[in-house]
Amino acid sequence: MIYFAAILNIFCIVVTIGVVVRDNQRRRTALFSFRNVFLAGYLYFQSFGFFSWILDKNSNGWWGAVVSDRNYQSSIMYGLMLNGFLLVFLIVYRQFPIKLKQQKLVSRSLQTPSYLMRLAVVMTVLSLTVWLMGQFAARDLLRHMSSGIGVTATGLATWAWAYRIRNPVFIAMVAVIALLSLAPHLTDYGRRGIVSVAGVIAWVLFYRVTFKFNPARVFIVTILVGFPMLIVLAAFSEARVKRPDSTADAINYMMEADINKGMRRLATFQGAAPISIWCLENFPKPYDYRHCYTAKASVWFFVPRSIWPEKPPGLGVSIPRMAGMRGVGGLNVGAGLIGHACAEGGWYALILYAILLAIFLKWMDTLVLRRPSPLYQIPLASALGELFATARGEVNYFIDIMIISIITGFIVLKIVHYLSKPANDREFIQLTP
């Protein structure tokens, strides 16, 4: 039966890649879309993690050896849910109608490289200011807001660079702004922020330079943007194990980090697949369903625990205790998107979340194409790391952070643009997607 589970997983991978390529060739959905970023995370955490667990249980660390037994019946059910979510998501995304008015004009200043770079510098300063304010109060909220502003600044700098792609000054400016935008993410759990910074650079280059599918260009952009950030991510994955107390500590740990070990750590897929199977085996018995917890938690996320001490804990925090693990402190594991559905009602929760996510991402993708202006496209792409990680688990947490980042980046960019726009800002030019 384990072979049947593997076949189900292969089917999921083949369908996903096939739909992405077909939709891009038929110009239905851009290659670098919000839908495809989510699907990449879905394959990484839920599908590739499942393969890793099937083929080598021990390679998944404690979550493969302790959290769940490789019950073949459960593996097949997991494979069915893996494909069930995917099919519902793709069908709803394709069929659900989203109508938005096309933006055809934009002020000339927003197409001027020097002006965009000035905006990026101002946004970077504001990002670091908000982050420093967070050292004294509302740390988590201000860090998320700082991330949205900083990633937006990186996107603006990249947008300006796209006009002067061989200009060494613009290349240096993008590098400096990107590095400064990484500062708020080099403590605590900052890997998603690092992915967001790398993601917005690739996002802008794709929509400004390589909009049509061109394998050679996509490969070059992936290497130039992805590989350096992958090295940074691997180094930070090793550094965060030492729990750095400051950005300076994190940088020192990263300089000493074993990159190969960090790469192997990234290849464990954070155990989302086996932990999902553990949820499949343990809900509704011996533990009761947490019906639609993710949907409800998306609302009460904004209520501080100091005001509501009895606020229900997240699934990732609860699983180590439920699994009888000891000596792990406040460990927070990724239960996977499927694991959350299994804990929140099973198939009906899985289908509900597939529908809601498909509609939400269809709206965002439509907005990007209908508003081809940096004022919209860049803030919308300011939390790609959160979107990629959605399939890992704690879906409500990542979605809420993504919304905070997008709204903050959009509002601050609008304000800065309004206050600094030149006198001829009333001149408009025709936009093309």
ROTORTI-735263 format. One line per field, with one value per residue (C-alpha): residue in one letter; z, y, x; residue number from 1. Coordinates in nm, 2 decimals, padded with zeros to 4 digits, m for minus. Layout:
<rs>
miro	c(A_...) $
pz	c(Z_...) $
py	c(Y_...) $
px	c(X_...) $
gulum	c(NUM_...) $
</rs>
This chain:
<rs>
miro	c(M_I_Y_F_A_A_I_L_N_I_F_C_I_V_V_T_I_G_V_V_V_R_D_N_Q_R_R_R_T_A_L_F_S_F_R_N_V_F_L_A_G_Y_L_Y_F_Q_S_F_G_F_F_S_W_I_L_D_K_N_S_N_G_W_W_G_A_V_V_S_D_R_N_Y_Q_S_S_I_M_Y_G_L_M_L_N_G_F_L_L_V_F_L_I_V_Y_R_Q_F_P_I_K_L_K_Q_Q_K_L_V_S_R_S_L_Q_T_P_S_Y_L_M_R_L_A_V_V_M_T_V_L_S_L_T_V_W_L_M_G_Q_F_A_A_R_D_L_L_R_H_M_S_S_G_I_G_V_T_A_T_G_L_A_T_W_A_W_A_Y_R_I_R_N_P_V_F_I_A_M_V_A_V_I_A_L_L_S_L_A_P_H_L_T_D_Y_G_R_R_G_I_V_S_V_A_G_V_I_A_W_V_L_F_Y_R_V_T_F_K_F_N_P_A_R_V_F_I_V_T_I_L_V_G_F_P_M_L_I_V_L_A_A_F_S_E_A_R_V_K_R_P_D_S_T_A_D_A_I_N_Y_M_M_E_A_D_I_N_K_G_M_R_R_L_A_T_F_Q_G_A_A_P_I_S_I_W_C_L_E_N_F_P_K_P_Y_D_Y_R_H_C_Y_T_A_K_A_S_V_W_F_F_V_P_R_S_I_W_P_E_K_P_P_G_L_G_V_S_I_P_R_M_A_G_M_R_G_V_G_G_L_N_V_G_A_G_L_I_G_H_A_C_A_E_G_G_W_Y_A_L_I_L_Y_A_I_L_L_A_I_F_L_K_W_M_D_T_L_V_L_R_R_P_S_P_L_Y_Q_I_P_L_A_S_A_L_G_E_L_F_A_T_A_R_G_E_V_N_Y_F_I_D_I_M_I_I_S_I_I_T_G_F_I_V_L_K_I_V_H_Y_L_S_K_P_A_N_D_R_E_F_I_Q_L_T_P) $
pz	c(00.00_00.05_m00.33_m00.38_m00.14_m00.34_m00.66_m00.52_m00.42_m00.77_m00.92_m00.70_m00.82_m01.19_m01.18_m01.01_m01.25_m01.55_m01.46_m01.39_m01.73_m01.92_m01.77_m01.83_m02.20_m02.25_m02.07_m01.81_m01.50_m01.50_m01.41_m01.11_m00.95_m00.60_m00.68_m00.80_m00.50_m00.27_m00.48_m00.46_m00.08_m00.09_m00.28_m00.07_00.27_00.21_m00.10_m00.10_00.28_00.24_00.00_00.24_00.52_00.30_00.17_00.48_00.81_01.01_00.78_00.93_01.28_01.58_01.40_01.18_01.46_01.75_01.64_01.40_01.31_00.94_00.93_00.56_00.58_00.71_00.44_00.17_00.33_00.35_m00.03_m00.10_00.10_m00.06_m00.41_m00.29_m00.16_m00.48_m00.72_m00.53_m00.51_m00.88_m00.99_m00.77_m00.87_m01.24_m01.22_m00.96_m01.14_m01.02_m01.19_m01.13_m01.34_m01.55_m01.45_m01.77_m01.65_m01.39_m01.29_m01.48_m01.16_m01.08_m01.39_m01.32_m01.19_m00.98_m00.81_m00.74_m00.58_m00.36_m00.25_m00.17_00.04_00.24_00.29_00.41_00.67_00.79_00.80_01.03_01.24_01.30_01.38_01.64_01.79_01.83_02.07_02.33_02.27_02.05_01.92_01.71_01.55_01.46_01.33_01.09_00.99_00.95_00.72_00.50_00.46_00.41_00.15_m00.03_m00.03_m00.18_m00.45_m00.53_m00.57_m00.79_m01.00_m01.05_m01.13_m01.40_m01.60_m01.58_m01.54_m01.61_m01.40_m01.12_m00.89_m00.91_m00.85_m00.54_m00.42_m00.45_m00.26_00.02_00.06_00.05_00.32_00.54_00.48_00.62_00.95_01.12_01.02_01.17_01.51_01.62_01.33_01.04_00.75_00.60_00.59_00.41_00.16_00.12_00.04_m00.22_m00.35_m00.42_m00.62_m00.83_m00.85_m00.98_m01.23_m01.36_m01.41_m01.54_m01.74_m01.80_m01.80_m02.07_m02.00_m02.12_m01.97_m02.02_m01.85_m01.57_m01.50_m01.50_m01.27_m01.04_m01.01_m00.97_m00.71_m00.56_m00.50_m00.28_m00.08_m00.04_00.11_00.35_00.44_00.50_00.72_00.91_00.96_01.15_01.33_01.47_01.64_01.88_01.95_01.87_02.10_01.85_01.48_01.56_01.72_01.43_01.18_01.38_01.40_01.03_00.95_01.14_01.01_00.83_00.50_00.40_00.74_00.69_00.34_00.49_00.76_00.49_00.31_00.61_00.50_00.88_00.92_00.79_00.62_00.91_01.16_00.93_00.94_01.32_01.32_01.08_01.32_01.64_01.55_01.63_01.87_02.12_02.07_01.98_01.66_01.68_01.43_01.19_01.44_01.16_01.03_01.39_01.48_01.18_01.36_01.72_01.62_01.67_02.03_02.26_02.51_02.78_02.72_02.66_02.87_02.78_02.41_02.26_02.17_01.82_01.70_01.65_02.02_02.14_01.94_02.14_02.46_02.29_02.16_02.50_02.42_02.71_02.75_02.44_02.61_02.40_02.08_01.79_01.51_01.16_01.14_00.77_00.59_00.57_00.94_01.04_00.83_00.99_01.33_01.24_01.10_00.83_00.47_00.51_00.66_00.39_00.12_00.29_00.32_m00.04_m00.16_00.06_m00.03_m00.40_m00.40_m00.20_m00.43_m00.74_m00.63_m00.55_m00.89_m01.07_m00.88_m00.98_m01.35_m01.34_m01.14_m01.31_m01.11_m00.84_m00.59_m00.61_m00.74_m00.49_m00.16_m00.27_m00.31_00.03_00.21_m00.04_00.23_00.44_00.15_00.06_00.42_00.45_00.37_00.66_00.92_01.14_00.83_01.01_01.15_00.82_00.63_00.90_00.89_00.51_00.54_00.79_00.57_00.26_00.41_00.59_00.28_00.07_00.31_00.39_00.02_m00.07_00.20_00.11_m00.26_m00.18_00.03_m00.21_m00.55_m00.79_m00.93_m01.27_m01.10_m01.28_m01.60_m01.68_m01.91_m02.06_m01.87_m02.01_m01.79) $
py	c(00.00_00.23_00.22_00.34_00.63_00.72_00.71_00.95_01.18_01.17_01.24_01.55_01.68_01.60_01.77_02.08_02.13_02.05_02.30_02.57_02.52_02.49_02.80_03.00_02.89_02.97_03.31_03.22_03.26_03.41_03.18_03.40_03.44_03.43_03.10_02.94_03.07_02.90_02.58_02.58_02.59_02.32_02.09_02.17_02.12_01.87_01.67_01.66_01.62_01.32_01.16_01.22_01.06_00.76_00.69_00.76_00.80_00.89_01.18_01.38_01.40_01.37_01.43_01.13_00.90_01.02_01.21_00.95_00.59_00.51_00.36_00.27_00.32_00.67_00.74_00.65_00.87_01.15_01.10_01.13_01.45_01.59_01.55_01.64_01.98_02.04_01.96_02.17_02.46_02.45_02.42_02.70_02.92_02.86_02.90_03.17_03.51_03.81_04.14_04.45_04.77_04.79_05.07_05.23_05.54_05.61_05.93_05.97_06.00_05.64_05.53_05.74_05.53_05.81_05.89_05.53_05.49_05.79_05.64_05.31_05.50_05.68_05.35_05.17_05.44_05.41_05.03_05.05_05.32_05.11_04.80_04.99_05.12_04.76_04.70_04.90_04.81_04.60_04.41_04.15_04.38_04.65_04.38_04.26_04.62_04.69_04.38_04.51_04.85_04.71_04.45_04.72_04.93_04.65_04.61_04.98_04.97_04.66_04.83_05.13_04.89_04.72_05.04_05.05_04.68_04.72_05.03_04.95_05.23_05.09_04.74_04.85_05.04_04.73_04.52_04.77_04.83_04.45_04.39_04.67_04.52_04.19_04.34_04.29_03.93_03.81_03.73_03.50_03.32_03.53_03.28_03.38_03.75_03.65_03.46_03.77_04.00_03.75_03.69_04.06_04.10_03.81_03.92_04.27_04.14_03.89_04.15_04.42_04.21_03.85_03.86_03.60_03.25_03.23_02.93_03.09_03.42_03.25_03.03_03.32_03.53_03.23_03.18_03.55_03.61_03.27_03.13_03.41_03.42_03.05_03.07_03.34_03.13_02.82_03.02_03.18_02.83_02.73_03.06_03.06_02.73_02.92_03.17_03.50_03.79_04.06_04.12_04.14_03.80_03.65_03.79_03.65_03.31_03.32_03.39_03.08_02.86_02.53_02.60_02.23_02.15_02.45_02.32_01.98_02.14_02.31_01.98_01.83_02.02_02.10_01.77_01.91_01.58_01.34_01.58_01.61_01.23_01.24_01.48_01.24_00.96_01.15_01.35_01.32_01.04_01.06_01.44_01.63_01.83_02.20_02.29_02.57_02.69_02.85_03.06_03.18_03.23_03.46_03.70_03.67_03.68_04.06_04.03_04.03_03.74_04.00_04.10_03.75_03.51_03.21_03.26_02.91_02.81_02.73_02.37_02.38_02.47_02.20_01.90_01.84_01.82_01.60_01.37_01.33_01.49_01.61_01.86_02.06_02.38_02.60_02.41_02.52_02.26_02.30_02.08_02.14_02.27_01.91_01.86_02.16_02.04_01.69_01.86_02.09_01.87_01.65_01.66_01.95_02.17_02.07_02.16_02.49_02.61_02.51_02.72_03.02_03.02_02.98_03.29_03.50_03.42_03.46_03.81_03.90_03.77_03.96_04.28_04.25_04.23_04.50_04.74_04.72_05.00_04.99_05.14_04.81_04.54_04.59_04.60_04.30_04.11_04.22_03.89_03.61_03.43_03.41_03.29_03.02_02.90_02.89_02.51_02.45_02.51_02.79_02.91_03.19_03.32_03.34_03.49_03.75_03.85_03.87_04.10_04.32_04.35_04.42_04.69_04.86_04.86_04.99_05.27_05.39_05.39_05.59_05.85_05.88_05.91_06.18_06.38_06.36_06.36_06.62_06.91_06.74_06.44_06.53_06.41_06.06_05.79_05.48_05.15_04.81_04.49) $
px	c(00.00_00.29_00.35_m00.01_00.05_00.37_00.17_m00.09_00.19_00.34_00.00_m00.02_00.32_00.25_m00.09_00.04_00.34_00.12_m00.15_00.12_00.29_m00.04_m00.20_00.12_00.14_m00.23_m00.18_m00.44_m00.22_00.13_00.41_00.50_00.16_00.03_m00.14_00.18_00.38_00.13_00.14_00.52_00.49_00.22_00.45_00.75_00.59_00.31_00.42_00.80_00.79_00.56_00.81_01.09_00.90_00.79_01.14_01.35_01.15_01.47_01.56_01.27_01.43_01.21_00.88_00.94_01.04_00.83_00.52_00.37_00.41_00.41_00.06_00.01_m00.37_m00.32_m00.06_m00.31_m00.58_m00.32_m00.25_m00.62_m00.65_m00.34_m00.50_m00.85_m00.74_m00.54_m00.83_m01.09_m00.84_m00.76_m01.12_m01.25_m00.95_m01.03_m01.41_m01.47_m01.52_m01.33_m01.41_m01.19_m01.16_m00.85_m00.61_m00.47_m00.30_m00.03_00.15_00.48_00.69_00.61_00.79_01.10_01.39_01.55_01.22_01.15_01.49_01.43_01.11_01.29_01.55_01.28_01.08_01.40_01.46_01.09_01.12_01.42_01.26_00.94_01.16_01.36_01.04_00.93_01.22_01.03_00.66_00.43_00.74_00.57_00.32_00.58_00.81_00.55_00.48_00.85_00.87_00.60_00.76_01.11_01.02_00.82_01.13_01.33_01.07_01.08_01.46_01.43_01.16_01.40_01.69_01.47_01.50_01.88_01.96_02.34_02.39_02.64_02.50_02.15_02.28_02.46_02.16_01.93_02.19_02.22_01.85_01.78_02.04_01.90_01.55_01.68_01.78_01.44_01.44_01.77_01.63_01.35_01.18_01.29_01.33_01.00_01.11_01.43_01.22_01.00_01.30_01.43_01.08_01.00_01.32_01.24_00.87_00.96_01.22_00.96_00.68_00.92_01.17_01.07_00.69_00.65_00.77_01.13_01.32_01.66_01.56_01.38_01.68_01.92_01.69_01.65_02.02_02.11_01.84_01.77_02.11_02.26_01.94_01.94_02.29_02.17_01.87_02.08_02.32_02.04_01.87_02.19_02.23_01.87_01.93_02.16_01.87_02.05_01.95_02.03_02.09_02.46_02.46_02.27_02.52_02.81_02.65_02.58_02.94_03.04_02.75_02.80_02.62_02.60_02.43_02.20_02.10_02.02_01.81_01.60_01.56_01.37_01.05_00.99_00.79_00.47_00.37_00.43_00.28_m00.03_m00.06_m00.03_m00.33_m00.52_m00.46_m00.55_m00.85_m01.14_m01.01_m00.86_m00.87_m01.19_m01.21_m01.12_m01.40_m01.29_m01.02_m00.82_m01.11_m01.19_m00.83_m00.78_m01.02_m00.90_m00.53_m00.55_m00.67_m00.36_m00.33_m00.29_m00.65_m00.77_m00.56_m00.78_m00.73_m00.71_m00.35_m00.24_m00.23_00.15_00.20_m00.05_00.08_00.41_00.20_m00.06_00.21_00.35_00.69_00.90_01.17_01.08_00.98_00.75_00.82_00.59_00.57_00.42_00.11_00.07_m00.24_m00.38_m00.30_m00.50_m00.80_m00.77_m00.78_m01.07_m01.33_m01.16_m01.28_m01.53_m01.26_m01.02_m01.27_m01.37_m01.01_m00.94_m01.23_m01.14_m00.77_m00.86_m01.09_m00.84_m00.55_m00.76_m00.85_m00.49_m00.37_m00.64_m00.56_m00.19_m00.28_m00.55_m00.33_00.01_00.16_00.43_00.18_m00.01_00.21_00.50_00.30_00.10_00.42_00.56_00.49_00.56_00.75_00.44_00.23_00.49_00.48_00.10_00.10_00.34_00.07_m00.08_m00.25_m00.43_m00.11_00.07_m00.23_m00.28_00.09_00.06_m00.24_m00.06_00.25_00.05_m00.17_00.12_00.34_00.06_m00.05_00.30_00.40_00.09_00.17_00.53_00.45_00.18_00.42_00.72_00.57_00.71_00.51_00.45_00.28_m00.04_00.11_m00.01_00.12_m00.04_00.03_00.08_00.07) $
gulum	c(1_2_3_4_5_6_7_8_9_10_11_12_13_14_15_16_17_18_19_20_21_22_23_24_25_26_27_28_29_30_31_32_33_34_35_36_37_38_39_40_41_42_43_44_45_46_47_48_49_50_51_52_53_54_55_56_57_58_59_60_61_62_63_64_65_66_67_68_69_70_71_72_73_74_75_76_77_78_79_80_81_82_83_84_85_86_87_88_89_90_91_92_93_94_95_96_97_98_99_100_101_102_103_104_105_106_107_108_109_110_111_112_113_114_115_116_117_118_119_120_121_122_123_124_125_126_127_128_129_130_131_132_133_134_135_136_137_138_139_140_141_142_143_144_145_146_147_148_149_150_151_152_153_154_155_156_157_158_159_160_161_162_163_164_165_166_167_168_169_170_171_172_173_174_175_176_177_178_179_180_181_182_183_184_185_186_187_188_189_190_191_192_193_194_195_196_197_198_199_200_201_202_203_204_205_206_207_208_209_210_211_212_213_214_215_216_217_218_219_220_221_222_223_224_225_226_227_228_229_230_231_232_233_234_235_236_237_238_239_240_241_242_243_244_245_246_247_248_249_250_251_252_253_254_255_256_257_258_259_260_261_262_263_264_265_266_267_268_269_270_271_272_273_274_275_276_277_278_279_280_281_282_283_284_285_286_287_288_289_290_291_292_293_294_295_296_297_298_299_300_301_302_303_304_305_306_307_308_309_310_311_312_313_314_315_316_317_318_319_320_321_322_323_324_325_326_327_328_329_330_331_332_333_334_335_336_337_338_339_340_341_342_343_344_345_346_347_348_349_350_351_352_353_354_355_356_357_358_359_360_361_362_363_364_365_366_367_368_369_370_371_372_373_374_375_376_377_378_379_380_381_382_383_384_385_386_387_388_389_390_391_392_393_394_395_396_397_398_399_400_401_402_403_404_405_406_407_408_409_410_411_412_413_414_415_416_417_418_419_420_421_422_423_424_425_426_427_428_429_430_431_432_433) $
</rs>
